[in-house]
Amino acid sequence: MKDSLQAPHVIHLGKKSRKEIKRYKQGIGTMHMEVQHILSQAKTQAGPDKEVLPVVVVHRKKKKKGLLAMGSRLFDF
């Protein structure tokens, strides 16, 4: 089994919205189709007797809003 298992394929999709992540978990949407396409390419390159271990990386950065976004600069005297 160790011989047939390759190193993990890291798929970095970048910044995605909550809605896109939710749809991916449900197995629908463009993000899901993109991951499936990349995995099918990796499987064809690896060969029929090798397994592919996918690792999907998605990050999301919240935007700060309101007075708290300014932080302590607001209260500097």
The first five atom37 places (N, CA, C, CB, O) and aatype in JSON, in Angstrom:
{
  "aatype": [12, 11, 3, 15, 10, 5, 0, 14, 8, 19, 9, 8, 10, 7, 11, 11, 15, 1, 11, 6, 9, 11, 1, 18, 11, 5, 7, 9, 7, 16, 12, 8, 12, 6, 19, 5, 8, 9, 10, 15, 5, 0, 11, 16, 5, 0, 7, 14, 3, 11, 6, 19, 10, 14, 19, 19, 19, 19, 8, 1, 11, 11, 11, 11, 11, 7, 10, 10, 0, 12, 7, 15, 1, 10, 13, 3, 13],
  "atom_mask": [
    [1, 1, 1, 1, 1],
    [1, 1, 1, 1, 1],
    [1, 1, 1, 1, 1],
    [1, 1, 1, 1, 1],
    [1, 1, 1, 1, 1],
    [1, 1, 1, 1, 1],
    [1, 1, 1, 1, 1],
    [1, 1, 1, 1, 1],
    [1, 1, 1, 1, 1],
    [1, 1, 1, 1, 1],
    [1, 1, 1, 1, 1],
    [1, 1, 1, 1, 1],
    [1, 1, 1, 1, 1],
    [1, 1, 1, 0, 1],
    [1, 1, 1, 1, 1],
    [1, 1, 1, 1, 1],
    [1, 1, 1, 1, 1],
    [1, 1, 1, 1, 1],
    [1, 1, 1, 1, 1],
    [1, 1, 1, 1, 1],
    [1, 1, 1, 1, 1],
    [1, 1, 1, 1, 1],
    [1, 1, 1, 1, 1],
    [1, 1, 1, 1, 1],
    [1, 1, 1, 1, 1],
    [1, 1, 1, 1, 1],
    [1, 1, 1, 0, 1],
    [1, 1, 1, 1, 1],
    [1, 1, 1, 0, 1],
    [1, 1, 1, 1, 1],
    [1, 1, 1, 1, 1],
    [1, 1, 1, 1, 1],
    [1, 1, 1, 1, 1],
    [1, 1, 1, 1, 1],
    [1, 1, 1, 1, 1],
    [1, 1, 1, 1, 1],
    [1, 1, 1, 1, 1],
    [1, 1, 1, 1, 1],
    [1, 1, 1, 1, 1],
    [1, 1, 1, 1, 1],
    [1, 1, 1, 1, 1],
    [1, 1, 1, 1, 1],
    [1, 1, 1, 1, 1],
    [1, 1, 1, 1, 1],
    [1, 1, 1, 1, 1],
    [1, 1, 1, 1, 1],
    [1, 1, 1, 0, 1],
    [1, 1, 1, 1, 1],
    [1, 1, 1, 1, 1],
    [1, 1, 1, 1, 1],
    [1, 1, 1, 1, 1],
    [1, 1, 1, 1, 1],
    [1, 1, 1, 1, 1],
    [1, 1, 1, 1, 1],
    [1, 1, 1, 1, 1],
    [1, 1, 1, 1, 1],
    [1, 1, 1, 1, 1],
    [1, 1, 1, 1, 1],
    [1, 1, 1, 1, 1],
    [1, 1, 1, 1, 1],
    [1, 1, 1, 1, 1],
    [1, 1, 1, 1, 1],
    [1, 1, 1, 1, 1],
    [1, 1, 1, 1, 1],
    [1, 1, 1, 1, 1],
    [1, 1, 1, 0, 1],
    [1, 1, 1, 1, 1],
    [1, 1, 1, 1, 1],
    [1, 1, 1, 1, 1],
    [1, 1, 1, 1, 1],
    [1, 1, 1, 0, 1],
    [1, 1, 1, 1, 1],
    [1, 1, 1, 1, 1],
    [1, 1, 1, 1, 1],
    [1, 1, 1, 1, 1],
    [1, 1, 1, 1, 1],
    [1, 1, 1, 1, 1]
  ],
  "atom_positions": [
    [[0.82, -1.2, 0.0], [0.0, 0.0, 0.0], [0.86, 1.25, 0.0], [-0.93, 0.01, 1.2], [0.5, 2.24, -0.65]],
    [[1.98, 1.24, 0.71], [2.83, 2.42, 0.75], [3.42, 2.73, -0.62], [3.95, 2.24, 1.77], [3.63, 3.89, -0.97]],
    [[3.69, 1.69, -1.4], [4.26, 1.9, -2.72], [3.27, 2.56, -3.67], [4.73, 0.6, -3.3], [3.67, 3.31, -4.56]],
    [[1.98, 2.27, -3.49], [0.99, 2.81, -4.41], [0.5, 4.2, -4.03], [-0.18, 1.88, -4.48], [-0.18, 4.86, -4.82]],
    [[0.85, 4.66, -2.82], [0.38, 5.97, -2.35], [1.44, 7.03, -2.62], [0.04, 5.93, -0.84], [2.58, 6.9, -2.19]],
    [[1.04, 8.07, -3.35], [1.96, 9.15, -3.67], [1.87, 10.25, -2.63], [1.67, 9.71, -5.06], [1.06, 10.19, -1.7]],
    [[2.7, 11.26, -2.78], [2.64, 12.44, -1.93], [1.32, 13.16, -2.17], [3.84, 13.38, -2.19], [0.78, 13.08, -3.27]],
    [[0.81, 13.86, -1.18], [-0.49, 14.53, -1.36], [-0.41, 15.65, -2.41], [-0.97, 15.11, -0.02], [0.6, 16.34, -2.52]],
    [[-1.48, 15.79, -3.15], [-1.6, 16.88, -4.12], [-2.31, 18.02, -3.43], [-2.38, 16.41, -5.42], [-3.48, 17.9, -3.06]],
    [[-1.63, 19.13, -3.25], [-2.21, 20.29, -2.59], [-2.85, 21.17, -3.64], [-1.14, 21.08, -1.78], [-2.2, 21.59, -4.6]],
    [[-4.13, 21.43, -3.45], [-4.9, 22.28, -4.37], [-5.23, 23.55, -3.63], [-6.19, 21.56, -4.89], [-6.1, 23.55, -2.76]],
    [[-4.55, 24.64, -3.97], [-4.79, 25.91, -3.31], [-5.75, 26.74, -4.17], [-3.45, 26.68, -3.07], [-5.4, 27.14, -5.28]],
    [[-6.93, 26.98, -3.65], [-7.95, 27.67, -4.42], [-8.03, 29.16, -4.11], [-9.28, 27.04, -4.17], [-8.76, 29.89, -4.79]],
    [[-7.3, 29.62, -3.11], [-7.31, 31.04, -2.8], [-8.49, 31.45, -1.96], [0.0, 0.0, 0.0], [-9.07, 30.64, -1.24]],
    [[-8.84, 32.71, -2.07], [-9.89, 33.3, -1.26], [-11.26, 32.96, -1.84], [-9.71, 34.83, -1.17], [-11.52, 33.21, -3.02]],
    [[-12.13, 32.4, -1.02], [-13.47, 32.02, -1.45], [-14.49, 32.53, -0.44], [-13.59, 30.49, -1.62], [-14.17, 32.74, 0.73]],
    [[-15.7, 32.73, -0.88], [-16.77, 33.21, -0.01], [-17.36, 32.05, 0.78], [-17.86, 33.93, -0.82], [-17.13, 30.88, 0.47]],
    [[-18.13, 32.4, 1.8], [-18.79, 31.38, 2.62], [-19.75, 30.54, 1.77], [-19.56, 32.03, 3.78], [-19.86, 29.33, 1.95]],
    [[-20.43, 31.2, 0.85], [-21.39, 30.51, -0.01], [-20.7, 29.47, -0.89], [-22.15, 31.53, -0.89], [-21.21, 28.36, -1.05]],
    [[-19.55, 29.83, -1.45], [-18.82, 28.89, -2.29], [-18.31, 27.7, -1.48], [-17.65, 29.59, -2.97], [-18.34, 26.57, -1.97]],
    [[-17.85, 27.93, -0.26], [-17.37, 26.85, 0.6], [-18.53, 25.93, 0.98], [-16.7, 27.42, 1.86], [-18.37, 24.71, 1.01]],
    [[-19.67, 26.51, 1.28], [-20.85, 25.72, 1.64], [-21.29, 24.84, 0.46], [-22.01, 26.65, 2.07], [-21.62, 23.67, 0.65]],
    [[-21.29, 25.41, -0.74], [-21.66, 24.63, -1.93], [-20.67, 23.51, -2.19], [-21.76, 25.54, -3.15], [-21.05, 22.43, -2.62]],
    [[-19.38, 23.78, -1.93], [-18.36, 22.74, -2.12], [-18.61, 21.57, -1.16], [-16.94, 23.33, -1.9], [-18.48, 20.41, -1.56]],
    [[-18.95, 21.87, 0.07], [-19.24, 20.82, 1.05], [-20.45, 19.99, 0.63], [-19.47, 21.42, 2.43], [-20.52, 18.8, 0.94]],
    [[-21.39, 20.61, -0.06], [-22.59, 19.91, -0.54], [-22.32, 19.12, -1.83], [-23.71, 20.9, -0.77], [-23.13, 18.3, -2.24]],
    [[-21.16, 19.39, -2.45], [-20.8, 18.67, -3.67], [-21.33, 19.3, -4.94], [0.0, 0.0, 0.0], [-21.48, 18.62, -5.95]],
    [[-21.62, 20.61, -4.89], [-22.1, 21.32, -6.07], [-21.29, 22.58, -6.27], [-23.61, 21.65, -5.95], [-20.51, 22.97, -5.4]],
    [[-21.46, 23.23, -7.4], [-20.84, 24.52, -7.65], [-19.57, 24.45, -8.47], [0.0, 0.0, 0.0], [-19.04, 23.37, -8.76]],
    [[-19.08, 25.63, -8.83], [-17.9, 25.72, -9.68], [-16.64, 25.29, -8.96], [-17.74, 27.14, -10.19], [-15.74, 24.71, -9.57]],
    [[-16.56, 25.55, -7.66], [-15.38, 25.16, -6.89], [-15.26, 23.63, -6.86], [-15.46, 25.73, -5.46], [-14.15, 23.1, -6.98]],
    [[-16.37, 22.93, -6.69], [-16.37, 21.48, -6.68], [-15.94, 20.92, -8.04], [-17.76, 20.95, -6.3], [-15.16, 19.97, -8.12]],
    [[-16.45, 21.52, -9.11], [-16.08, 21.08, -10.45], [-14.59, 21.32, -10.72], [-16.93, 21.81, -11.51], [-13.93, 20.51, -11.37]],
    [[-14.06, 22.45, -10.2], [-12.65, 22.76, -10.39], [-11.77, 21.72, -9.68], [-12.34, 24.17, -9.86], [-10.78, 21.25, -10.26]],
    [[-12.12, 21.36, -8.46], [-11.35, 20.37, -7.71], [-11.43, 19.01, -8.39], [-11.86, 20.27, -6.26], [-10.41, 18.32, -8.5]],
    [[-12.6, 18.61, -8.85], [-12.76, 17.33, -9.53], [-11.93, 17.28, -10.82], [-14.24, 17.07, -9.85], [-11.36, 16.24, -11.15]],
    [[-11.88, 18.39, -11.53], [-11.09, 18.45, -12.77], [-9.6, 18.28, -12.46], [-11.34, 19.79, -13.5], [-8.91, 17.53, -13.15]],
    [[-9.11, 18.97, -11.44], [-7.7, 18.88, -11.07], [-7.36, 17.46, -10.6], [-7.36, 19.9, -9.96], [-6.3, 16.93, -10.93]],
    [[-8.27, 16.84, -9.82], [-8.03, 15.47, -9.35], [-8.02, 14.47, -10.5], [-9.1, 15.08, -8.34], [-7.22, 13.53, -10.49]],
    [[-8.9, 14.65, -11.47], [-8.9, 13.72, -12.6], [-7.6, 13.84, -13.4], [-10.11, 13.98, -13.51], [-7.09, 12.84, -13.89]],
    [[-7.07, 15.06, -13.54], [-5.79, 15.24, -14.22], [-4.67, 14.57, -13.44], [-5.49, 16.73, -14.41], [-3.8, 13.93, -14.03]],
    [[-4.68, 14.72, -12.12], [-3.64, 14.12, -11.28], [-3.69, 12.6, -11.34], [-3.78, 14.6, -9.84], [-2.65, 11.94, -11.34]],
    [[-4.91, 12.04, -11.38], [-5.05, 10.58, -11.46], [-4.54, 10.03, -12.78], [-6.51, 10.18, -11.26], [-3.94, 8.96, -12.81]],
    [[-4.78, 10.75, -13.87], [-4.29, 10.28, -15.16], [-2.77, 10.37, -15.24], [-4.93, 11.09, -16.29], [-2.14, 9.52, -15.87]],
    [[-2.17, 11.37, -14.62], [-0.72, 11.51, -14.61], [-0.07, 10.46, -13.71], [-0.32, 12.91, -14.15], [1.02, 9.98, -14.0]],
    [[-0.74, 10.1, -12.61], [-0.18, 9.14, -11.66], [-0.21, 7.71, -12.2], [-0.92, 9.21, -10.34], [0.66, 6.91, -11.89]],
    [[-1.21, 7.41, -12.99], [-1.33, 6.06, -13.53], [-2.47, 5.31, -12.86], [0.0, 0.0, 0.0], [-2.98, 5.74, -11.83]],
    [[-2.88, 4.2, -13.46], [-4.05, 3.47, -12.95], [-3.83, 2.75, -11.63], [-4.5, 2.48, -13.98], [-4.78, 2.53, -10.89]],
    [[-2.59, 2.37, -11.32], [-2.34, 1.6, -10.11], [-1.96, 2.47, -8.9], [-1.25, 0.59, -10.37], [-1.69, 1.94, -7.82]],
    [[-1.92, 3.78, -9.06], [-1.55, 4.69, -7.97], [-2.78, 5.41, -7.44], [-0.5, 5.71, -8.44], [-3.7, 5.74, -8.19]],
    [[-2.77, 5.66, -6.13], [-3.84, 6.43, -5.51], [-3.4, 7.89, -5.38], [-4.21, 5.85, -4.11], [-2.21, 8.18, -5.26]],
    [[-4.36, 8.79, -5.42], [-4.08, 10.22, -5.28], [-4.73, 10.72, -4.0], [-4.59, 11.02, -6.52], [-5.92, 10.52, -3.79]],
    [[-3.94, 11.37, -3.16], [-4.44, 11.92, -1.9], [-4.61, 13.43, -2.06], [-3.46, 11.59, -0.72], [-3.61, 14.15, -2.07]],
    [[-5.85, 13.92, -2.19], [-6.04, 15.36, -2.38], [-6.07, 16.12, -1.05], [-7.33, 15.62, -3.14], [-6.59, 15.61, -0.05]],
    [[-5.52, 17.31, -1.05], [-5.6, 18.23, 0.08], [-6.06, 19.57, -0.5], [-4.22, 18.37, 0.85], [-5.34, 20.18, -1.28]],
    [[-7.25, 20.01, -0.11], [-7.82, 21.25, -0.63], [-7.6, 22.35, 0.39], [-9.33, 21.09, -0.97], [-7.96, 22.19, 1.56]],
    [[-7.01, 23.47, -0.04], [-6.73, 24.59, 0.84], [-7.53, 25.79, 0.37], [-5.21, 24.92, 0.88], [-7.42, 26.21, -0.78]],
    [[-8.35, 26.34, 1.26], [-9.14, 27.52, 0.98], [-8.96, 28.48, 2.15], [-10.66, 27.16, 0.77], [-8.96, 28.06, 3.3]],
    [[-8.79, 29.75, 1.86], [-8.7, 30.7, 2.95], [-9.72, 31.81, 2.76], [-7.28, 31.29, 3.06], [-10.11, 32.14, 1.64]],
    [[-10.13, 32.36, 3.87], [-11.14, 33.41, 3.86], [-10.7, 34.47, 4.85], [-12.57, 32.84, 4.21], [-10.37, 34.14, 5.99]],
    [[-10.69, 35.71, 4.44], [-10.28, 36.79, 5.3], [-11.46, 37.71, 5.54], [-9.09, 37.56, 4.7], [-12.05, 38.23, 4.59]],
    [[-11.81, 37.91, 6.8], [-12.92, 38.79, 7.12], [-12.46, 40.24, 7.03], [-13.48, 38.48, 8.53], [-11.34, 40.58, 7.39]],
    [[-13.35, 41.08, 6.54], [-13.07, 42.5, 6.49], [-13.56, 43.12, 7.79], [-13.75, 43.17, 5.27], [-14.65, 42.82, 8.27]],
    [[-12.74, 43.98, 8.35], [-13.13, 44.67, 9.58], [-14.03, 45.84, 9.23], [-11.89, 45.14, 10.38], [-13.79, 46.55, 8.25]],
    [[-15.06, 46.03, 10.04], [-16.02, 47.1, 9.78], [-16.2, 47.95, 11.03], [-17.38, 46.53, 9.32], [-15.97, 47.49, 12.15]],
    [[-16.59, 49.17, 10.83], [-16.96, 50.03, 11.94], [-15.79, 50.64, 12.68], [0.0, 0.0, 0.0], [-14.67, 50.67, 12.17]],
    [[-16.05, 51.13, 13.88], [-15.04, 51.8, 14.69], [-13.96, 50.85, 15.17], [-15.69, 52.46, 15.87], [-12.82, 51.27, 15.38]],
    [[-14.28, 49.59, 15.35], [-13.29, 48.65, 15.84], [-12.21, 48.36, 14.81], [-13.96, 47.36, 16.25], [-11.14, 47.85, 15.15]],
    [[-12.47, 48.68, 13.55], [-11.49, 48.45, 12.5], [-10.29, 49.36, 12.65], [-12.13, 48.66, 11.13], [-9.19, 49.02, 12.22]],
    [[-10.48, 50.51, 13.27], [-9.39, 51.44, 13.47], [-8.48, 51.0, 14.62], [-9.94, 52.84, 13.75], [-7.34, 51.46, 14.71]],
    [[-8.97, 50.14, 15.48], [-8.16, 49.63, 16.57], [-7.86, 50.69, 17.61], [0.0, 0.0, 0.0], [-8.69, 51.56, 17.9]],
    [[-6.68, 50.61, 18.16], [-6.33, 51.54, 19.24], [-5.96, 52.92, 18.72], [-5.17, 50.98, 20.05], [-5.81, 53.85, 19.52]],
    [[-5.81, 53.09, 17.41], [-5.49, 54.41, 16.86], [-6.56, 55.43, 17.18], [-5.3, 54.31, 15.36], [-6.29, 56.63, 17.24]],
    [[-7.78, 54.95, 17.38], [-8.9, 55.83, 17.67], [-8.73, 56.5, 19.04], [-10.21, 55.06, 17.63], [-9.15, 57.64, 19.24]],
    [[-8.12, 55.79, 19.96], [-8.02, 56.29, 21.33], [-6.65, 56.84, 21.69], [-8.37, 55.21, 22.28], [-6.4, 57.12, 22.86]],
    [[-5.76, 57.0, 20.71], [-4.45, 57.59, 21.0], [-4.6, 59.09, 21.25], [-3.45, 57.34, 19.83], [-5.25, 59.8, 20.48]],
    [[-4.01, 59.54, 22.32], [-4.1, 60.98, 22.67], [-2.77, 61.63, 22.57], [-4.67, 61.18, 24.06], [-2.66, 62.83, 22.83]]
  ]
}
